[in-house]
Amino acid sequence: MAKVCSVCGKGKVSGNTVSHANNHNKRTWSPNLRKVRAIVDGTPKRLNVCTRCLRSGSVERAI
């Protein structure tokens, strides 16, 4: 299963690192995911959620 945010769907993004000599190397950027217990349809579930969604209040935490 791919590591993506359960709320917004943010996942890995690929691109190039570019050196000062303009050498290009492939690399990936991963989202900052946290495994969180959240309320989904009234019951607590474990979700992978990015920190942007946590900070914006898109997720109701189960404590």
N, CA, C and O atoms as a Tripos MOL2 file, in Angstrom:
@<TRIPOS>MOLECULE
protein
  252   251    63     0     0
PROTEIN
NO_CHARGES

@<TRIPOS>ATOM
      1 N           0.8370   -1.1840    0.0000 N.3       1 MET1
      2 CA          0.0000    0.0000    0.0000 C.3       1 MET1
      3 C           0.8790    1.2440    0.0000 C.2       1 MET1
      4 O           1.8700    1.3140    0.7260 O.2       1 MET1
      5 N           0.5140    2.2090   -0.8080 N.am      2 ALA2
      6 CA          1.3020    3.4300   -0.9200 C.3       2 ALA2
      7 C           1.1160    4.3100    0.3030 C.2       2 ALA2
      8 O           0.0430    4.3260    0.9080 O.2       2 ALA2
      9 N           2.1720    5.0490    0.6700 N.am      3 LYS3
     10 CA          2.1170    5.9600    1.8080 C.3       3 LYS3
     11 C           1.5700    7.3010    1.3320 C.2       3 LYS3
     12 O           2.3080    8.1260    0.7930 O.2       3 LYS3
     13 N           0.2850    7.5090    1.5330 N.am      4 VAL4
     14 CA         -0.3540    8.7720    1.1710 C.3       4 VAL4
     15 C          -1.2050    9.2450    2.3380 C.2       4 VAL4
     16 O          -1.5850    8.4570    3.2040 O.2       4 VAL4
     17 N          -1.4960   10.5250    2.3520 N.am      5 CYS5
     18 CA         -2.3510   11.0880    3.3910 C.3       5 CYS5
     19 C          -3.7770   10.5900    3.1880 C.2       5 CYS5
     20 O          -4.2920   10.6190    2.0700 O.2       5 CYS5
     21 N          -4.4190   10.1300    4.2650 N.am      6 SER6
     22 CA         -5.7780    9.6100    4.1760 C.3       6 SER6
     23 C          -6.8040   10.7180    3.9850 C.2       6 SER6
     24 O          -7.9360   10.4400    3.5890 O.2       6 SER6
     25 N          -6.4360   11.9650    4.2570 N.am      7 VAL7
     26 CA         -7.3770   13.0740    4.1630 C.3       7 VAL7
     27 C          -7.2780   13.7700    2.8040 C.2       7 VAL7
     28 O          -8.2730   13.8830    2.0890 O.2       7 VAL7
     29 N          -6.0840   14.2320    2.4510 N.am      8 CYS8
     30 CA         -5.9390   15.0280    1.2250 C.3       8 CYS8
     31 C          -5.3490   14.2430    0.0570 C.2       8 CYS8
     32 O          -5.3990   14.7110   -1.0800 O.2       8 CYS8
     33 N          -4.7870   13.0520    0.3160 N.am      9 GLY9
     34 CA         -4.2350   12.2410   -0.7650 C.3       9 GLY9
     35 C          -2.8280   12.6170   -1.1790 C.2       9 GLY9
     36 O          -2.3400   12.1540   -2.2100 O.2       9 GLY9
     37 N          -2.1670   13.4540   -0.3850 N.am     10 LYS10
     38 CA         -0.7970   13.8740   -0.7040 C.3      10 LYS10
     39 C           0.1290   12.6740   -0.6250 C.2      10 LYS10
     40 O           0.0730   11.9130    0.3420 O.2      10 LYS10
     41 N           0.9930   12.4890   -1.6410 N.am     11 GLY11
     42 CA          1.9080   11.3590   -1.6800 C.3      11 GLY11
     43 C           3.2840   11.7890   -2.1430 C.2      11 GLY11
     44 O           3.6200   12.9730   -2.1190 O.2      11 GLY11
     45 N           4.0800   10.8150   -2.5640 N.am     12 LYS12
     46 CA          5.4380   11.0980   -3.0240 C.3      12 LYS12
     47 C           5.4100   11.9030   -4.3140 C.2      12 LYS12
     48 O           4.5320   11.7230   -5.1580 O.2      12 LYS12
     49 N           6.3870   12.7950   -4.4520 N.am     13 VAL13
     50 CA          6.5560   13.5980   -5.6590 C.3      13 VAL13
     51 C           7.9820   13.3840   -6.1310 C.2      13 VAL13
     52 O           8.9060   13.3810   -5.3180 O.2      13 VAL13
     53 N           8.1790   13.2050   -7.4350 N.am     14 SER14
     54 CA          9.5250   12.9800   -7.9510 C.3      14 SER14
     55 C           9.9990   14.1950   -8.7310 C.2      14 SER14
     56 O           9.2080   14.9980   -9.2260 O.2      14 SER14
     57 N          11.3100   14.2990   -8.8220 N.am     15 GLY15
     58 CA         11.9150   15.4090   -9.5440 C.3      15 GLY15
     59 C          13.4160   15.2130   -9.6090 C.2      15 GLY15
     60 O          13.9050   14.0850   -9.5360 O.2      15 GLY15
     61 N          14.1500   16.3090   -9.7450 N.am     16 ASN16
     62 CA         15.5960   16.2580   -9.8560 C.3      16 ASN16
     63 C          16.2530   17.1230   -8.7950 C.2      16 ASN16
     64 O          15.7480   18.1900   -8.4440 O.2      16 ASN16
     65 N          17.3990   16.6450   -8.2830 N.am     17 THR17
     66 CA         18.2890   17.5380   -7.5480 C.3      17 THR17
     67 C          19.2210   18.1150   -8.5900 C.2      17 THR17
     68 O          19.7270   17.3920   -9.4490 O.2      17 THR17
     69 N          19.4450   19.3940   -8.5200 N.am     18 VAL18
     70 CA         20.2920   20.0640   -9.4960 C.3      18 VAL18
     71 C          21.4800   20.6660   -8.7580 C.2      18 VAL18
     72 O          21.3110   21.5130   -7.8810 O.2      18 VAL18
     73 N          22.6810   20.2250   -9.1160 N.am     19 SER19
     74 CA         23.8840   20.7160   -8.4560 C.3      19 SER19
     75 C          24.3020   22.0510   -9.0550 C.2      19 SER19
     76 O          23.7310   22.5130  -10.0430 O.2      19 SER19
     77 N          25.2990   22.6550   -8.4440 N.am     20 HIS20
     78 CA         25.8220   23.9290   -8.9380 C.3      20 HIS20
     79 C          26.3960   23.7710  -10.3410 C.2      20 HIS20
     80 O          26.3880   24.7140  -11.1320 O.2      20 HIS20
     81 N          26.8970   22.5640  -10.6490 N.am     21 ALA21
     82 CA         27.4300   22.2630  -11.9820 C.3      21 ALA21
     83 C          26.3250   21.8420  -12.9530 C.2      21 ALA21
     84 O          26.6050   21.3980  -14.0660 O.2      21 ALA21
     85 N          25.0680   21.9850  -12.5230 N.am     22 ASN22
     86 CA         23.8820   21.6720  -13.3240 C.3      22 ASN22
     87 C          23.7610   20.1850  -13.6360 C.2      22 ASN22
     88 O          23.1880   19.8090  -14.6590 O.2      22 ASN22
     89 N          24.3080   19.3240  -12.7460 N.am     23 ASN23
     90 CA         24.0950   17.8810  -12.8610 C.3      23 ASN23
     91 C          22.7150   17.5700  -12.3030 C.2      23 ASN23
     92 O          22.3300   18.0970  -11.2600 O.2      23 ASN23
     93 N          21.9660   16.7090  -13.0010 N.am     24 HIS24
     94 CA         20.6230   16.3400  -12.5740 C.3      24 HIS24
     95 C          20.6210   14.8990  -12.0770 C.2      24 HIS24
     96 O          21.0940   13.9950  -12.7660 O.2      24 HIS24
     97 N          20.0850   14.6940  -10.8770 N.am     25 ASN25
     98 CA         19.9200   13.3590  -10.3030 C.3      25 ASN25
     99 C          18.4730   13.2100   -9.8520 C.2      25 ASN25
    100 O          17.9000   14.1260   -9.2620 O.2      25 ASN25
    101 N          17.8870   12.0530  -10.1330 N.am     26 LYS26
    102 CA         16.4980   11.8110   -9.7380 C.3      26 LYS26
    103 C          16.3860   11.6840   -8.2270 C.2      26 LYS26
    104 O          17.2630   11.1070   -7.5820 O.2      26 LYS26
    105 N          15.3120   12.2200   -7.6610 N.am     27 ARG27
    106 CA         15.0460   12.0820   -6.2280 C.3      27 ARG27
    107 C          13.5560   12.1710   -5.9880 C.2      27 ARG27
    108 O          12.7910   12.5410   -6.8790 O.2      27 ARG27
    109 N          13.1440   11.8240   -4.7630 N.am     28 THR28
    110 CA         11.7260   11.9050   -4.3990 C.3      28 THR28
    111 C          11.5690   12.7220   -3.1300 C.2      28 THR28
    112 O          12.4640   12.7600   -2.2850 O.2      28 THR28
    113 N          10.4310   13.3690   -3.0060 N.am     29 TRP29
    114 CA         10.0520   14.0900   -1.7980 C.3      29 TRP29
    115 C           8.8650   13.3600   -1.1920 C.2      29 TRP29
    116 O           7.8680   13.1160   -1.8730 O.2      29 TRP29
    117 N           8.9670   13.0140    0.0760 N.am     30 SER30
    118 CA          7.8940   12.3040    0.7700 C.3      30 SER30
    119 C           7.1110   13.2780    1.6410 C.2      30 SER30
    120 O           7.6930   14.2160    2.1860 O.2      30 SER30
    121 N           5.8060   13.0750    1.7830 N.am     31 PRO31
    122 CA          5.0260   13.9300    2.6830 C.3      31 PRO31
    123 C           5.3650   13.6230    4.1380 C.2      31 PRO31
    124 O           5.8140   12.5220    4.4570 O.2      31 PRO31
    125 N           5.1520   14.5890    5.0080 N.am     32 ASN32
    126 CA          5.4180   14.4330    6.4350 C.3      32 ASN32
    127 C           4.1860   13.7850    7.0650 C.2      32 ASN32
    128 O           3.2750   14.4770    7.5190 O.2      32 ASN32
    129 N           4.1660   12.4420    7.0900 N.am     33 LEU33
    130 CA          3.0000   11.6960    7.5590 C.3      33 LEU33
    131 C           3.1540   11.2790    9.0120 C.2      33 LEU33
    132 O           4.2550   10.9760    9.4710 O.2      33 LEU33
    133 N           2.0490   11.2670    9.7220 N.am     34 ARG34
    134 CA          1.9850   10.8010   11.0970 C.3      34 ARG34
    135 C           0.8580    9.7990   11.2130 C.2      34 ARG34
    136 O          -0.2190   10.0090   10.6560 O.2      34 ARG34
    137 N           1.0970    8.6930   11.9420 N.am     35 LYS35
    138 CA          0.0400    7.7140   12.1980 C.3      35 LYS35
    139 C          -0.7660    8.2230   13.3830 C.2      35 LYS35
    140 O          -0.2260    8.4060   14.4740 O.2      35 LYS35
    141 N          -2.0590    8.4510   13.1700 N.am     36 VAL36
    142 CA         -2.9010    9.1630   14.1340 C.3      36 VAL36
    143 C          -4.1840    8.3900   14.3520 C.2      36 VAL36
    144 O          -4.7320    7.8080   13.4160 O.2      36 VAL36
    145 N          -4.6720    8.3820   15.6040 N.am     37 ARG37
    146 CA         -6.0100    7.8580   15.8730 C.3      37 ARG37
    147 C          -6.9830    9.0090   15.6840 C.2      37 ARG37
    148 O          -6.9050   10.0180   16.3850 O.2      37 ARG37
    149 N          -7.9040    8.8550   14.7290 N.am     38 ALA38
    150 CA         -8.8530    9.9190   14.4010 C.3      38 ALA38
    151 C         -10.2660    9.3640   14.4280 C.2      38 ALA38
    152 O         -10.4820    8.1620   14.2780 O.2      38 ALA38
    153 N         -11.2250   10.2610   14.6200 N.am     39 ILE39
    154 CA        -12.6370    9.8810   14.6090 C.3      39 ILE39
    155 C         -13.1280    9.8840   13.1600 C.2      39 ILE39
    156 O         -13.1070   10.9140   12.4870 O.2      39 ILE39
    157 N         -13.5720    8.7120   12.6910 N.am     40 VAL40
    158 CA        -14.1310    8.5710   11.3420 C.3      40 VAL40
    159 C         -15.4950    7.9060   11.4850 C.2      40 VAL40
    160 O         -15.5840    6.7650   11.9390 O.2      40 VAL40
    161 N         -16.5490    8.6060   11.1030 N.am     41 ASP41
    162 CA        -17.9330    8.1080   11.2110 C.3      41 ASP41
    163 C         -18.2720    7.6980   12.6480 C.2      41 ASP41
    164 O         -18.9730    6.7100   12.8720 O.2      41 ASP41
    165 N         -17.7710    8.4600   13.6070 N.am     42 GLY42
    166 CA        -18.0980    8.2150   15.0100 C.3      42 GLY42
    167 C         -17.2490    7.1810   15.7160 C.2      42 GLY42
    168 O         -17.3980    6.9870   16.9230 O.2      42 GLY42
    169 N         -16.3550    6.5060   14.9940 N.am     43 THR43
    170 CA        -15.5010    5.4990   15.6210 C.3      43 THR43
    171 C         -14.0340    5.8570   15.4040 C.2      43 THR43
    172 O         -13.6850    6.3980   14.3540 O.2      43 THR43
    173 N         -13.1640    5.5670   16.3790 N.am     44 PRO44
    174 CA        -11.7400    5.8650   16.1950 C.3      44 PRO44
    175 C         -11.0760    4.8760   15.2360 C.2      44 PRO44
    176 O         -11.3140    3.6700   15.3100 O.2      44 PRO44
    177 N         -10.2390    5.4020   14.3340 N.am     45 LYS45
    178 CA         -9.4850    4.5920   13.3810 C.3      45 LYS45
    179 C          -8.0670    5.1090   13.3120 C.2      45 LYS45
    180 O          -7.8140    6.2820   13.5890 O.2      45 LYS45
    181 N          -7.1310    4.2340   12.9400 N.am     46 ARG46
    182 CA         -5.7570    4.6650   12.7060 C.3      46 ARG46
    183 C          -5.6190    5.1180   11.2520 C.2      46 ARG46
    184 O          -5.9740    4.3870   10.3270 O.2      46 ARG46
    185 N          -5.1030    6.3240   11.0670 N.am     47 LEU47
    186 CA         -4.9280    6.8840    9.7260 C.3      47 LEU47
    187 C          -3.5250    7.4330    9.5720 C.2      47 LEU47
    188 O          -2.9070    7.8650   10.5460 O.2      47 LEU47
    189 N          -3.0180    7.4150    8.3350 N.am     48 ASN48
    190 CA         -1.8080    8.1490    7.9960 C.3      48 ASN48
    191 C          -2.2440    9.5300    7.5320 C.2      48 ASN48
    192 O          -2.9310    9.6610    6.5190 O.2      48 ASN48
    193 N          -1.8450   10.5610    8.2710 N.am     49 VAL49
    194 CA         -2.2860   11.9190    7.9950 C.3      49 VAL49
    195 C          -1.0670   12.8190    7.9010 C.2      49 VAL49
    196 O          -0.1500   12.7110    8.7160 O.2      49 VAL49
    197 N          -1.0480   13.7110    6.9120 N.am     50 CYS50
    198 CA          0.0600   14.6500    6.7920 C.3      50 CYS50
    199 C          -0.0940   15.7560    7.8370 C.2      50 CYS50
    200 O          -1.1960   16.0310    8.3100 O.2      50 CYS50
    201 N           1.0120   16.3730    8.1810 N.am     51 THR51
    202 CA          1.0110   17.3800    9.2310 C.3      51 THR51
    203 C           0.2460   18.6300    8.8150 C.2      51 THR51
    204 O          -0.2340   19.3640    9.6800 O.2      51 THR51
    205 N           0.1190   18.8900    7.5310 N.am     52 ARG52
    206 CA         -0.6680   20.0340    7.0540 C.3      52 ARG52
    207 C          -2.1390   19.8540    7.4280 C.2      52 ARG52
    208 O          -2.7900   20.8040    7.8640 O.2      52 ARG52
    209 N          -2.6650   18.6360    7.2570 N.am     53 CYS53
    210 CA         -4.0590   18.3570    7.6140 C.3      53 CYS53
    211 C          -4.2610   18.3930    9.1290 C.2      53 CYS53
    212 O          -5.3010   18.8490    9.6030 O.2      53 CYS53
    213 N          -3.2760   17.9170    9.8910 N.am     54 LEU54
    214 CA         -3.3690   17.9640   11.3450 C.3      54 LEU54
    215 C          -3.4010   19.4050   11.8390 C.2      54 LEU54
    216 O          -4.1980   19.7560   12.7090 O.2      54 LEU54
    217 N          -2.5350   20.2280   11.2810 N.am     55 ARG55
    218 CA         -2.4100   21.6090   11.7250 C.3      55 ARG55
    219 C          -3.6300   22.4420   11.3480 C.2      55 ARG55
    220 O          -4.0140   23.3490   12.0860 O.2      55 ARG55
    221 N          -4.2450   22.1370   10.1930 N.am     56 SER56
    222 CA         -5.3820   22.9220    9.7210 C.3      56 SER56
    223 C          -6.6860   22.5280   10.3990 C.2      56 SER56
    224 O          -7.6900   23.2250   10.2570 O.2      56 SER56
    225 N          -6.6840   21.4060   11.1450 N.am     57 GLY57
    226 CA         -7.8890   20.9820   11.8340 C.3      57 GLY57
    227 C          -8.8240   20.1420   10.9720 C.2      57 GLY57
    228 O         -10.0060   20.0090   11.2860 O.2      57 GLY57
    229 N          -8.3010   19.5760    9.8900 N.am     58 SER58
    230 CA         -9.1090   18.7320    9.0090 C.3      58 SER58
    231 C          -9.4000   17.3730    9.6330 C.2      58 SER58
    232 O         -10.2650   16.6380    9.1560 O.2      58 SER58
    233 N          -8.6720   17.0390   10.7070 N.am     59 VAL59
    234 CA         -8.7840   15.7390   11.3480 C.3      59 VAL59
    235 C          -9.2400   15.9220   12.7850 C.2      59 VAL59
    236 O          -8.6820   16.7370   13.5200 O.2      59 VAL59
    237 N         -10.2610   15.1620   13.1890 N.am     60 GLU60
    238 CA        -10.6930   15.1620   14.5850 C.3      60 GLU60
    239 C          -9.9760   14.0490   15.2990 C.2      60 GLU60
    240 O         -10.2240   12.8730   15.0310 O.2      60 GLU60
    241 N          -9.0690   14.4080   16.2270 N.am     61 ARG61
    242 CA         -8.2570   13.4250   16.9290 C.3      61 ARG61
    243 C          -9.0840   12.6610   17.9470 C.2      61 ARG61
    244 O          -9.9730   13.2230   18.5870 O.2      61 ARG61
    245 N          -8.7840   11.3650   18.0960 N.am     62 ALA62
    246 CA         -9.3890   10.5320   19.1410 C.3      62 ALA62
    247 C          -8.3870   10.4310   20.2770 C.2      62 ALA62
    248 O          -7.2760    9.9350   20.0850 O.2      62 ALA62
    249 N          -8.7660   10.8910   21.4440 N.am     63 ILE63
    250 CA         -7.8350   10.9120   22.5740 C.3      63 ILE63
    251 C          -8.2420    9.8900   23.6220 C.2      63 ILE63
    252 O          -7.5770    9.7610   24.6500 O.2      63 ILE63
@<TRIPOS>BOND
     1     1     2 1
     2     2     3 1
     3     3     4 2
     4     3     5 am
     5     5     6 1
     6     6     7 1
     7     7     8 2
     8     7     9 am
     9     9    10 1
    10    10    11 1
    11    11    12 2
    12    11    13 am
    13    13    14 1
    14    14    15 1
    15    15    16 2
    16    15    17 am
    17    17    18 1
    18    18    19 1
    19    19    20 2
    20    19    21 am
    21    21    22 1
    22    22    23 1
    23    23    24 2
    24    23    25 am
    25    25    26 1
    26    26    27 1
    27    27    28 2
    28    27    29 am
    29    29    30 1
    30    30    31 1
    31    31    32 2
    32    31    33 am
    33    33    34 1
    34    34    35 1
    35    35    36 2
    36    35    37 am
    37    37    38 1
    38    38    39 1
    39    39    40 2
    40    39    41 am
    41    41    42 1
    42    42    43 1
    43    43    44 2
    44    43    45 am
    45    45    46 1
    46    46    47 1
    47    47    48 2
    48    47    49 am
    49    49    50 1
    50    50    51 1
    51    51    52 2
    52    51    53 am
    53    53    54 1
    54    54    55 1
    55    55    56 2
    56    55    57 am
    57    57    58 1
    58    58    59 1
    59    59    60 2
    60    59    61 am
    61    61    62 1
    62    62    63 1
    63    63    64 2
    64    63    65 am
    65    65    66 1
    66    66    67 1
    67    67    68 2
    68    67    69 am
    69    69    70 1
    70    70    71 1
    71    71    72 2
    72    71    73 am
    73    73    74 1
    74    74    75 1
    75    75    76 2
    76    75    77 am
    77    77    78 1
    78    78    79 1
    79    79    80 2
    80    79    81 am
    81    81    82 1
    82    82    83 1
    83    83    84 2
    84    83    85 am
    85    85    86 1
    86    86    87 1
    87    87    88 2
    88    87    89 am
    89    89    90 1
    90    90    91 1
    91    91    92 2
    92    91    93 am
    93    93    94 1
    94    94    95 1
    95    95    96 2
    96    95    97 am
    97    97    98 1
    98    98    99 1
    99    99   100 2
   100    99   101 am
   101   101   102 1
   102   102   103 1
   103   103   104 2
   104   103   105 am
   105   105   106 1
   106   106   107 1
   107   107   108 2
   108   107   109 am
   109   109   110 1
   110   110   111 1
   111   111   112 2
   112   111   113 am
   113   113   114 1
   114   114   115 1
   115   115   116 2
   116   115   117 am
   117   117   118 1
   118   118   119 1
   119   119   120 2
   120   119   121 am
   121   121   122 1
   122   122   123 1
   123   123   124 2
   124   123   125 am
   125   125   126 1
   126   126   127 1
   127   127   128 2
   128   127   129 am
   129   129   130 1
   130   130   131 1
   131   131   132 2
   132   131   133 am
   133   133   134 1
   134   134   135 1
   135   135   136 2
   136   135   137 am
   137   137   138 1
   138   138   139 1
   139   139   140 2
   140   139   141 am
   141   141   142 1
   142   142   143 1
   143   143   144 2
   144   143   145 am
   145   145   146 1
   146   146   147 1
   147   147   148 2
   148   147   149 am
   149   149   150 1
   150   150   151 1
   151   151   152 2
   152   151   153 am
   153   153   154 1
   154   154   155 1
   155   155   156 2
   156   155   157 am
   157   157   158 1
   158   158   159 1
   159   159   160 2
   160   159   161 am
   161   161   162 1
   162   162   163 1
   163   163   164 2
   164   163   165 am
   165   165   166 1
   166   166   167 1
   167   167   168 2
   168   167   169 am
   169   169   170 1
   170   170   171 1
   171   171   172 2
   172   171   173 am
   173   173   174 1
   174   174   175 1
   175   175   176 2
   176   175   177 am
   177   177   178 1
   178   178   179 1
   179   179   180 2
   180   179   181 am
   181   181   182 1
   182   182   183 1
   183   183   184 2
   184   183   185 am
   185   185   186 1
   186   186   187 1
   187   187   188 2
   188   187   189 am
   189   189   190 1
   190   190   191 1
   191   191   192 2
   192   191   193 am
   193   193   194 1
   194   194   195 1
   195   195   196 2
   196   195   197 am
   197   197   198 1
   198   198   199 1
   199   199   200 2
   200   199   201 am
   201   201   202 1
   202   202   203 1
   203   203   204 2
   204   203   205 am
   205   205   206 1
   206   206   207 1
   207   207   208 2
   208   207   209 am
   209   209   210 1
   210   210   211 1
   211   211   212 2
   212   211   213 am
   213   213   214 1
   214   214   215 1
   215   215   216 2
   216   215   217 am
   217   217   218 1
   218   218   219 1
   219   219   220 2
   220   219   221 am
   221   221   222 1
   222   222   223 1
   223   223   224 2
   224   223   225 am
   225   225   226 1
   226   226   227 1
   227   227   228 2
   228   227   229 am
   229   229   230 1
   230   230   231 1
   231   231   232 2
   232   231   233 am
   233   233   234 1
   234   234   235 1
   235   235   236 2
   236   235   237 am
   237   237   238 1
   238   238   239 1
   239   239   240 2
   240   239   241 am
   241   241   242 1
   242   242   243 1
   243   243   244 2
   244   243   245 am
   245   245   246 1
   246   246   247 1
   247   247   248 2
   248   247   249 am
   249   249   250 1
   250   250   251 1
   251   251   252 2
@<TRIPOS>SUBSTRUCTURE
     1 MET1         2 RESIDUE 1 A MET
     2 ALA2         6 RESIDUE 1 A ALA
     3 LYS3        10 RESIDUE 1 A LYS
     4 VAL4        14 RESIDUE 1 A VAL
     5 CYS5        18 RESIDUE 1 A CYS
     6 SER6        22 RESIDUE 1 A SER
     7 VAL7        26 RESIDUE 1 A VAL
     8 CYS8        30 RESIDUE 1 A CYS
     9 GLY9        34 RESIDUE 1 A GLY
    10 LYS10       38 RESIDUE 1 A LYS
    11 GLY11       42 RESIDUE 1 A GLY
    12 LYS12       46 RESIDUE 1 A LYS
    13 VAL13       50 RESIDUE 1 A VAL
    14 SER14       54 RESIDUE 1 A SER
    15 GLY15       58 RESIDUE 1 A GLY
    16 ASN16       62 RESIDUE 1 A ASN
    17 THR17       66 RESIDUE 1 A THR
    18 VAL18       70 RESIDUE 1 A VAL
    19 SER19       74 RESIDUE 1 A SER
    20 HIS20       78 RESIDUE 1 A HIS
    21 ALA21       82 RESIDUE 1 A ALA
    22 ASN22       86 RESIDUE 1 A ASN
    23 ASN23       90 RESIDUE 1 A ASN
    24 HIS24       94 RESIDUE 1 A HIS
    25 ASN25       98 RESIDUE 1 A ASN
    26 LYS26      102 RESIDUE 1 A LYS
    27 ARG27      106 RESIDUE 1 A ARG
    28 THR28      110 RESIDUE 1 A THR
    29 TRP29      114 RESIDUE 1 A TRP
    30 SER30      118 RESIDUE 1 A SER
    31 PRO31      122 RESIDUE 1 A PRO
    32 ASN32      126 RESIDUE 1 A ASN
    33 LEU33      130 RESIDUE 1 A LEU
    34 ARG34      134 RESIDUE 1 A ARG
    35 LYS35      138 RESIDUE 1 A LYS
    36 VAL36      142 RESIDUE 1 A VAL
    37 ARG37      146 RESIDUE 1 A ARG
    38 ALA38      150 RESIDUE 1 A ALA
    39 ILE39      154 RESIDUE 1 A ILE
    40 VAL40      158 RESIDUE 1 A VAL
    41 ASP41      162 RESIDUE 1 A ASP
    42 GLY42      166 RESIDUE 1 A GLY
    43 THR43      170 RESIDUE 1 A THR
    44 PRO44      174 RESIDUE 1 A PRO
    45 LYS45      178 RESIDUE 1 A LYS
    46 ARG46      182 RESIDUE 1 A ARG
    47 LEU47      186 RESIDUE 1 A LEU
    48 ASN48      190 RESIDUE 1 A ASN
    49 VAL49      194 RESIDUE 1 A VAL
    50 CYS50      198 RESIDUE 1 A CYS
    51 THR51      202 RESIDUE 1 A THR
    52 ARG52      206 RESIDUE 1 A ARG
    53 CYS53      210 RESIDUE 1 A CYS
    54 LEU54      214 RESIDUE 1 A LEU
    55 ARG55      218 RESIDUE 1 A ARG
    56 SER56      222 RESIDUE 1 A SER
    57 GLY57      226 RESIDUE 1 A GLY
    58 SER58      230 RESIDUE 1 A SER
    59 VAL59      234 RESIDUE 1 A VAL
    60 GLU60      238 RESIDUE 1 A GLU
    61 ARG61      242 RESIDUE 1 A ARG
    62 ALA62      246 RESIDUE 1 A ALA
    63 ILE63      250 RESIDUE 1 A ILE
